Structures are given as C-alpha cells and as structure tokens.
Amino acid sequence: QVQLVESGGGLVQPGGSLRLSCAASGRSFSGYSMGWFRQAPMKEREFVAQISATGITYYTDSVKGRFTISRDNAKATVYLQMNRLKAEDTAVYYCAANSWVTRRSEDYQYWGQGTQVTVSS
C-alpha cells in the first residue's frame, strides 16, 4: 500500500507559476512510475504528466513547454512545476503511483486526495 498526499495548490494569476508536491509513504518510492492528473468541474479526469522510475518524462500536449515533472527519491516526493499558467489549467490536481509506466488513469494503483489549483485574475 502507498499513501500519497498532494500540496502546493492555490490561487495564481494567469502567467504565474506554482509548484505542486506529492509526498509518498508506506513503502519504497523509487520503483514506482508517478503521474499527475487533473479534473476540472464538469470534465473527466485527464492525464497531465508522468515520470518513470528511471526519470523518463512524458507530457500531454497542452502543457508541454510549461510544466515540468520531477522526482526526488531520497525524499519520496514527486513535483510538478507549472509555469505560464492559463485559466484553462484550473482544476483539482492529483498525483498517482503505479508499478509500471502508463498514461491511463484507470491503470494507476494509488491516488492522492488532490489539491486545488485556480488560475484567475
């Protein structure tokens, strides 16, 4: 069992930046592939970014060049650095862990509770 806790969400103006953190506990973190997903009101949960156990990253097209996913295995934490934020980025952001590399939300084994990100003037 893996427990995940997101933090770092909040209110930011368009064009601003925010850094989300996801702290893992319960067992070894280094072997898991980690992902970030988001869900806006009235919309389905969507994939945002992933990072494999070896550090390989992948992003959905809408955030490429703006968001960066990273991990610190010593701290058992994954991060999402979000720059040049847009109103369309407003959503609840979730981190997730899985034993194999995947970008399908339905495949992820463990989920955090989510953190709200609001981009508004």
C-alpha positions as CSV (number, residue, x, y, z in Angstrom):
1,Q,0.0,0.0,0.0
2,V,1.2,3.5,-0.9
3,Q,-0.2,6.7,0.6
4,L,0.1,9.9,-1.5
5,V,-0.5,13.5,-0.2
6,E,-0.5,16.5,-2.6
7,S,0.3,20.0,-1.5
8,G,1.1,23.4,-3.0
9,G,-2.1,24.3,-4.7
10,G,-3.7,27.7,-4.5
11,L,-4.7,30.8,-6.4
12,V,-2.4,32.3,-9.0
13,Q,-2.8,34.9,-11.7
14,P,-2.6,34.0,-15.4
15,G,1.1,33.8,-16.5
16,G,2.2,32.9,-13.0
17,S,3.8,29.8,-11.6
18,L,3.0,27.2,-9.0
19,R,4.9,24.2,-7.7
20,L,2.9,21.1,-6.6
21,S,4.4,18.4,-4.4
22,C,3.3,14.8,-3.7
23,A,4.8,13.0,-0.8
24,A,4.6,9.2,-0.7
25,S,4.7,6.9,2.3
26,G,4.0,3.3,3.2
27,R,6.7,1.6,1.1
28,S,9.7,2.2,-1.2
29,F,9.1,5.0,-3.7
30,S,11.9,4.6,-6.1
31,G,10.4,1.7,-8.1
32,Y,7.1,3.4,-9.0
33,S,6.1,5.3,-12.1
34,M,4.5,8.6,-11.0
35,G,1.8,10.6,-12.7
36,W,0.0,13.9,-12.4
37,F,-3.7,14.2,-13.5
38,R,-6.2,16.9,-13.2
39,Q,-10.0,17.3,-13.2
40,A,-12.0,20.4,-13.8
41,P,-15.7,20.8,-12.9
42,M,-17.9,19.0,-15.4
43,K,-14.9,17.4,-17.1
44,E,-13.3,14.0,-16.9
45,R,-10.0,13.4,-15.2
46,E,-7.2,13.9,-17.7
47,F,-3.5,12.9,-17.9
48,V,-1.0,15.8,-17.4
49,A,2.5,14.3,-16.9
50,Q,4.4,11.2,-15.9
51,I,7.8,10.3,-14.8
52,S,9.2,6.7,-14.8
53,A,11.3,5.1,-12.1
54,T,14.4,6.0,-14.1
55,G,13.4,9.6,-14.8
56,I,11.9,9.5,-18.3
57,T,9.1,12.0,-18.7
58,Y,6.1,12.5,-20.9
59,Y,3.6,15.4,-21.1
60,T,0.2,16.0,-22.6
61,D,0.4,18.4,-25.5
62,S,-1.4,21.2,-23.7
63,V,1.3,21.6,-21.0
64,K,4.4,20.9,-23.0
65,G,7.0,23.6,-22.5
66,R,5.1,25.0,-19.5
67,F,5.1,22.2,-16.9
68,T,7.9,20.1,-15.6
69,I,7.6,16.8,-13.6
70,S,10.5,15.7,-11.5
71,R,11.1,13.3,-8.6
72,D,13.4,13.1,-5.6
73,N,13.6,9.5,-4.5
74,A,15.5,10.4,-1.3
75,K,12.6,12.4,-0.2
76,A,10.0,10.1,-1.7
77,T,8.4,13.1,-3.4
78,V,7.3,13.9,-7.0
79,Y,6.9,17.6,-8.1
80,L,5.0,19.4,-10.8
81,Q,6.4,22.8,-11.6
82,M,3.8,24.8,-13.5
83,N,4.8,28.0,-15.4
84,R,2.9,30.4,-17.6
85,L,-0.3,29.2,-16.1
86,K,-3.6,29.7,-18.0
87,A,-7.2,29.9,-16.9
88,E,-7.7,26.6,-18.6
89,D,-5.3,25.0,-16.1
90,T,-7.8,25.5,-13.3
91,A,-8.6,22.1,-11.8
92,V,-8.0,19.7,-8.9
93,Y,-4.6,18.1,-9.4
94,Y,-4.0,14.6,-8.4
95,C,-0.8,12.6,-8.1
96,A,-0.8,8.8,-8.7
97,A,1.6,5.9,-8.5
98,N,1.8,2.7,-10.5
99,S,4.2,-0.3,-10.7
100,W,4.5,0.1,-14.5
101,V,4.7,3.0,-16.9
102,T,1.3,4.1,-18.1
103,R,-0.7,7.3,-19.0
104,R,-4.1,5.8,-18.5
105,S,-5.7,6.9,-15.3
106,E,-7.6,3.7,-14.9
107,D,-4.3,1.8,-14.6
108,Y,-2.9,3.7,-11.7
109,Q,-2.9,1.8,-8.4
110,Y,-2.7,4.6,-5.9
111,W,-4.0,8.1,-5.7
112,G,-3.7,11.2,-3.6
113,Q,-6.7,13.3,-2.4
114,G,-6.0,16.2,-4.8
115,T,-5.1,19.8,-4.4
116,Q,-7.0,22.7,-6.0
117,V,-5.2,25.0,-8.5
118,T,-7.1,28.1,-9.5
119,V,-5.8,30.4,-12.2
120,S,-7.7,33.7,-12.2
121,S,-7.2,37.5,-12.2
